[in-house]
Amino acid sequence: MSDKQPVIAQKSPIAIEVEAGKSYWWCSCGKSATQPFCDGSHKGSDFVPVEHKAKEAGTVYFCGCKHSANGVLCDGTHKKL
């Protein structure tokens, strides 16, 4: 695997119930065993986790394919992969 392209963890969004004001660290490399969140699997690569601070409580659809142009949130790009 190239450290320039993330691993596609799954080709669908990952729905997570979030708490207002809490930070969630999204896995950008796709290697984490705790998708969609970082478990440190990126170490030694060019990838770093990305913070998502929930503005309000509710369901958030995190990107599972790691190719979203919408950052940590799904934008439907997985349908084209």
MISE-578314 format. One record per atom (N, C-alpha, C): x, y, z; residue number from 1. Coordinates in nm, 3 decimals. Example, Ala and Ser with C-alpha at 12.3 -4.5 7.8 and 13.67 -1.06 7.14 Angstrom:
BEGIN
+---------+---------+---------+------+
!       x !       y !       z ! resi !
+---------+---------+---------+------+
!   1.319 !  -0.569 !   0.780 !    1 !
!   1.230 !  -0.450 !   0.780 !    1 !
!   1.320 !  -0.330 !   0.780 !    1 !
!   1.285 !  -0.225 !   0.708 !    2 !
!   1.367 !  -0.106 !   0.714 !    2 !
!   1.290 !   0.003 !   0.787 !    2 !
+---------+---------+---------+------+
REM end
This chain:
BEGIN
+---------+---------+---------+------+
!       x !       y !       z ! resi !
+---------+---------+---------+------+
!   0.083 !  -0.120 !   0.000 !    1 !
!   0.000 !   0.000 !   0.000 !    1 !
!   0.087 !   0.125 !   0.000 !    1 !
!   0.053 !   0.219 !  -0.080 !    2 !
!   0.120 !   0.348 !  -0.082 !    2 !
!   0.072 !   0.431 !   0.036 !    2 !
!   0.162 !   0.507 !   0.093 !    3 !
!   0.122 !   0.597 !   0.201 !    3 !
!   0.054 !   0.722 !   0.147 !    3 !
!   0.036 !   0.729 !   0.015 !    4 !
!  -0.029 !   0.845 !  -0.045 !    4 !
!  -0.179 !   0.825 !  -0.062 !    4 !
!  -0.225 !   0.701 !  -0.073 !    5 !
!  -0.367 !   0.669 !  -0.088 !    5 !
!  -0.415 !   0.590 !   0.033 !    5 !
!  -0.529 !   0.629 !   0.091 !    6 !
!  -0.581 !   0.555 !   0.205 !    6 !
!  -0.642 !   0.422 !   0.164 !    6 !
!  -0.645 !   0.330 !   0.259 !    7 !
!  -0.715 !   0.202 !   0.240 !    7 !
!  -0.865 !   0.231 !   0.246 !    7 !
!  -0.942 !   0.170 !   0.158 !    8 !
!  -1.088 !   0.184 !   0.164 !    8 !
!  -1.138 !   0.090 !   0.272 !    8 !
!  -1.179 !   0.145 !   0.385 !    9 !
!  -1.225 !   0.064 !   0.497 !    9 !
!  -1.359 !  -0.002 !   0.464 !    9 !
!  -1.450 !   0.075 !   0.404 !   10 !
!  -1.577 !   0.020 !   0.356 !   10 !
!  -1.638 !   0.119 !   0.258 !   10 !
!  -1.722 !   0.069 !   0.168 !   11 !
!  -1.783 !   0.154 !   0.065 !   11 !
!  -1.924 !   0.196 !   0.106 !   11 !
!  -1.932 !   0.251 !   0.226 !   12 !
!  -2.056 !   0.309 !   0.277 !   12 !
!  -2.021 !   0.395 !   0.398 !   12 !
!  -2.110 !   0.488 !   0.433 !   13 !
!  -2.082 !   0.571 !   0.551 !   13 !
!  -2.097 !   0.489 !   0.679 !   13 !
!  -2.041 !   0.541 !   0.786 !   14 !
!  -2.050 !   0.476 !   0.916 !   14 !
!  -2.128 !   0.570 !   1.008 !   14 !
!  -2.249 !   0.528 !   1.046 !   15 !
!  -2.336 !   0.611 !   1.129 !   15 !
!  -2.296 !   0.598 !   1.276 !   15 !
!  -2.272 !   0.712 !   1.339 !   16 !
!  -2.231 !   0.715 !   1.479 !   16 !
!  -2.316 !   0.819 !   1.553 !   16 !
!  -2.366 !   0.782 !   1.669 !   17 !
!  -2.434 !   0.878 !   1.756 !   17 !
!  -2.327 !   0.958 !   1.829 !   17 !
!  -2.329 !   1.089 !   1.813 !   18 !
!  -2.229 !   1.175 !   1.875 !   18 !
!  -2.290 !   1.262 !   1.984 !   18 !
!  -2.204 !   1.309 !   2.073 !   19 !
!  -2.244 !   1.397 !   2.181 !   19 !
!  -2.197 !   1.539 !   2.150 !   19 !
!  -2.284 !   1.637 !   2.174 !   20 !
!  -2.250 !   1.777 !   2.150 !   20 !
!  -2.124 !   1.816 !   2.226 !   20 !
!  -2.033 !   1.883 !   2.158 !   21 !
!  -1.912 !   1.934 !   2.220 !   21 !
!  -1.798 !   1.833 !   2.232 !   21 !
!  -1.824 !   1.707 !   2.202 !   22 !
!  -1.721 !   1.604 !   2.214 !   22 !
!  -1.640 !   1.595 !   2.085 !   22 !
!  -1.510 !   1.566 !   2.099 !   23 !
!  -1.422 !   1.548 !   1.983 !   23 !
!  -1.412 !   1.400 !   1.948 !   23 !
!  -1.416 !   1.372 !   1.819 !   24 !
!  -1.402 !   1.237 !   1.765 !   24 !
!  -1.287 !   1.241 !   1.666 !   24 !
!  -1.196 !   1.143 !   1.675 !   25 !
!  -1.077 !   1.141 !   1.591 !   25 !
!  -1.093 !   1.038 !   1.481 !   25 !
!  -1.124 !   1.087 !   1.361 !   26 !
!  -1.152 !   1.005 !   1.243 !   26 !
!  -1.023 !   0.950 !   1.183 !   26 !
!  -1.025 !   0.823 !   1.151 !   27 !
!  -0.913 !   0.755 !   1.086 !   27 !
!  -0.906 !   0.800 !   0.940 !   27 !
!  -0.794 !   0.857 !   0.899 !   28 !
!  -0.778 !   0.900 !   0.760 !   28 !
!  -0.705 !   0.797 !   0.674 !   28 !
!  -0.638 !   0.699 !   0.738 !   29 !
!  -0.558 !   0.602 !   0.661 !   29 !
!  -0.639 !   0.480 !   0.617 !   29 !
!  -0.746 !   0.450 !   0.689 !   30 !
!  -0.828 !   0.334 !   0.656 !   30 !
!  -0.783 !   0.204 !   0.720 !   30 !
!  -0.672 !   0.206 !   0.795 !   31 !
!  -0.617 !   0.083 !   0.853 !   31 !
!  -0.669 !   0.052 !   0.993 !   31 !
!  -0.733 !   0.147 !   1.059 !   32 !
!  -0.776 !   0.130 !   1.197 !   32 !
!  -0.875 !   0.014 !   1.212 !   32 !
!  -0.860 !  -0.062 !   1.320 !   33 !
!  -0.953 !  -0.171 !   1.352 !   33 !
!  -1.077 !  -0.117 !   1.423 !   33 !
!  -1.075 !   0.013 !   1.457 !   34 !
!  -1.187 !   0.074 !   1.529 !   34 !
!  -1.257 !   0.179 !   1.442 !   34 !
!  -1.280 !   0.145 !   1.316 !   35 !
!  -1.344 !   0.237 !   1.221 !   35 !
!  -1.475 !   0.291 !   1.276 !   35 !
!  -1.503 !   0.419 !   1.252 !   36 !
!  -1.428 !   0.513 !   1.169 !   36 !
!  -1.321 !   0.589 !   1.244 !   36 !
!  -1.289 !   0.544 !   1.366 !   37 !
!  -1.198 !   0.621 !   1.451 !   37 !
!  -1.055 !   0.565 !   1.450 !   37 !
!  -0.962 !   0.653 !   1.480 !   38 !
!  -0.820 !   0.621 !   1.481 !   38 !
!  -0.783 !   0.527 !   1.596 !   38 !
!  -0.698 !   0.429 !   1.566 !   39 !
!  -0.640 !   0.343 !   1.670 !   39 !
!  -0.487 !   0.347 !   1.666 !   39 !
!  -0.431 !   0.440 !   1.590 !   40 !
!  -0.286 !   0.455 !   1.580 !   40 !
!  -0.222 !   0.376 !   1.468 !   40 !
!  -0.302 !   0.307 !   1.387 !   41 !
!  -0.248 !   0.225 !   1.277 !   41 !
!  -0.174 !   0.305 !   1.172 !   41 !
!  -0.194 !   0.436 !   1.168 !   42 !
!  -0.130 !   0.522 !   1.068 !   42 !
!   0.018 !   0.545 !   1.098 !   42 !
!   0.064 !   0.511 !   1.216 !   43 !
!   0.202 !   0.541 !   1.255 !   43 !
!   0.301 !   0.489 !   1.151 !   43 !
!   0.394 !   0.576 !   1.112 !   44 !
!   0.492 !   0.542 !   1.011 !   44 !
!   0.448 !   0.578 !   0.870 !   44 !
!   0.327 !   0.633 !   0.857 !   45 !
!   0.277 !   0.675 !   0.726 !   45 !
!   0.261 !   0.827 !   0.723 !   45 !
!   0.213 !   0.878 !   0.612 !   46 !
!   0.189 !   1.022 !   0.599 !   46 !
!   0.053 !   1.063 !   0.654 !   46 !
!  -0.028 !   0.967 !   0.701 !   47 !
!  -0.162 !   0.997 !   0.748 !   47 !
!  -0.165 !   1.035 !   0.895 !   47 !
!  -0.260 !   1.119 !   0.931 !   48 !
!  -0.284 !   1.157 !   1.071 !   48 !
!  -0.436 !   1.155 !   1.094 !   48 !
!  -0.479 !   1.132 !   1.219 !   49 !
!  -0.622 !   1.137 !   1.247 !   49 !
!  -0.674 !   1.281 !   1.232 !   49 !
!  -0.803 !   1.293 !   1.203 !   50 !
!  -0.865 !   1.424 !   1.182 !   50 !
!  -0.974 !   1.443 !   1.287 !   50 !
!  -0.967 !   1.555 !   1.357 !   51 !
!  -1.066 !   1.583 !   1.461 !   51 !
!  -1.199 !   1.628 !   1.403 !   51 !
!  -1.306 !   1.572 !   1.458 !   52 !
!  -1.442 !   1.619 !   1.429 !   52 !
!  -1.504 !   1.653 !   1.564 !   52 !
!  -1.531 !   1.780 !   1.586 !   53 !
!  -1.594 !   1.822 !   1.710 !   53 !
!  -1.743 !   1.840 !   1.683 !   53 !
!  -1.824 !   1.759 !   1.749 !   54 !
!  -1.968 !   1.760 !   1.726 !   54 !
!  -2.029 !   1.891 !   1.776 !   54 !
!  -2.102 !   1.959 !   1.688 !   55 !
!  -2.168 !   2.084 !   1.725 !   55 !
!  -2.297 !   2.055 !   1.802 !   55 !
!  -2.360 !   1.943 !   1.768 !   56 !
!  -2.483 !   1.904 !   1.836 !   56 !
!  -2.491 !   1.753 !   1.845 !   56 !
!  -2.572 !   1.704 !   1.936 !   57 !
!  -2.591 !   1.560 !   1.952 !   57 !
!  -2.676 !   1.508 !   1.837 !   57 !
!  -2.650 !   1.384 !   1.796 !   58 !
!  -2.728 !   1.324 !   1.689 !   58 !
!  -2.644 !   1.226 !   1.610 !   58 !
!  -2.697 !   1.181 !   1.498 !   59 !
!  -2.628 !   1.086 !   1.412 !   59 !
!  -2.540 !   1.159 !   1.312 !   59 !
!  -2.415 !   1.116 !   1.305 !   60 !
!  -2.320 !   1.170 !   1.208 !   60 !
!  -2.279 !   1.054 !   1.118 !   60 !
!  -2.271 !   1.081 !   0.988 !   61 !
!  -2.231 !   0.978 !   0.890 !   61 !
!  -2.087 !   1.003 !   0.849 !   61 !
!  -1.996 !   0.933 !   0.918 !   62 !
!  -1.854 !   0.946 !   0.890 !   62 !
!  -1.820 !   0.871 !   0.761 !   62 !
!  -1.724 !   0.924 !   0.687 !   63 !
!  -1.678 !   0.862 !   0.563 !   63 !
!  -1.608 !   0.730 !   0.595 !   63 !
!  -1.651 !   0.623 !   0.528 !   64 !
!  -1.589 !   0.492 !   0.545 !   64 !
!  -1.488 !   0.460 !   0.437 !   64 !
!  -1.500 !   0.527 !   0.321 !   65 !
!  -1.410 !   0.496 !   0.209 !   65 !
!  -1.280 !   0.577 !   0.213 !   65 !
!  -1.278 !   0.682 !   0.294 !   66 !
!  -1.160 !   0.767 !   0.313 !   66 !
!  -1.127 !   0.854 !   0.192 !   66 !
!  -1.223 !   0.871 !   0.101 !   67 !
!  -1.200 !   0.952 !  -0.018 !   67 !
!  -1.296 !   1.071 !  -0.029 !   67 !
!  -1.377 !   1.097 !   0.072 !   68 !
!  -1.475 !   1.205 !   0.069 !   68 !
!  -1.409 !   1.341 !   0.051 !   68 !
!  -1.469 !   1.424 !  -0.032 !   69 !
!  -1.423 !   1.562 !  -0.047 !   69 !
!  -1.480 !   1.648 !   0.066 !   69 !
!  -1.564 !   1.586 !   0.149 !   70 !
!  -1.631 !   1.654 !   0.260 !   70 !
!  -1.559 !   1.627 !   0.392 !   70 !
!  -1.430 !   1.600 !   0.386 !   71 !
!  -1.353 !   1.573 !   0.508 !   71 !
!  -1.394 !   1.443 !   0.574 !   71 !
!  -1.422 !   1.448 !   0.703 !   72 !
!  -1.455 !   1.328 !   0.779 !   72 !
!  -1.596 !   1.277 !   0.750 !   72 !
!  -1.679 !   1.359 !   0.690 !   73 !
!  -1.819 !   1.323 !   0.665 !   73 !
!  -1.840 !   1.270 !   0.524 !   73 !
!  -1.928 !   1.173 !   0.512 !   74 !
!  -1.958 !   1.110 !   0.384 !   74 !
!  -2.018 !   1.211 !   0.286 !   74 !
!  -1.973 !   1.205 !   0.161 !   75 !
!  -2.031 !   1.288 !   0.054 !   75 !
!  -2.078 !   1.201 !  -0.064 !   75 !
!  -2.079 !   1.069 !  -0.045 !   76 !
!  -2.126 !   0.979 !  -0.150 !   76 !
!  -2.019 !   0.933 !  -0.246 !   76 !
!  -1.894 !   0.974 !  -0.227 !   77 !
!  -1.785 !   0.935 !  -0.317 !   77 !
!  -1.772 !   0.785 !  -0.327 !   77 !
!  -1.805 !   0.712 !  -0.218 !   78 !
!  -1.791 !   0.565 !  -0.218 !   78 !
!  -1.870 !   0.499 !  -0.331 !   78 !
!  -1.972 !   0.565 !  -0.380 !   79 !
!  -2.055 !   0.507 !  -0.489 !   79 !
!  -1.978 !   0.503 !  -0.621 !   79 !
!  -1.870 !   0.581 !  -0.631 !   80 !
!  -1.790 !   0.589 !  -0.755 !   80 !
!  -1.663 !   0.506 !  -0.749 !   80 !
!  -1.637 !   0.442 !  -0.634 !   81 !
!  -1.512 !   0.367 !  -0.619 !   81 !
!  -1.528 !   0.221 !  -0.660 !   81 !
+---------+---------+---------+------+
REM end
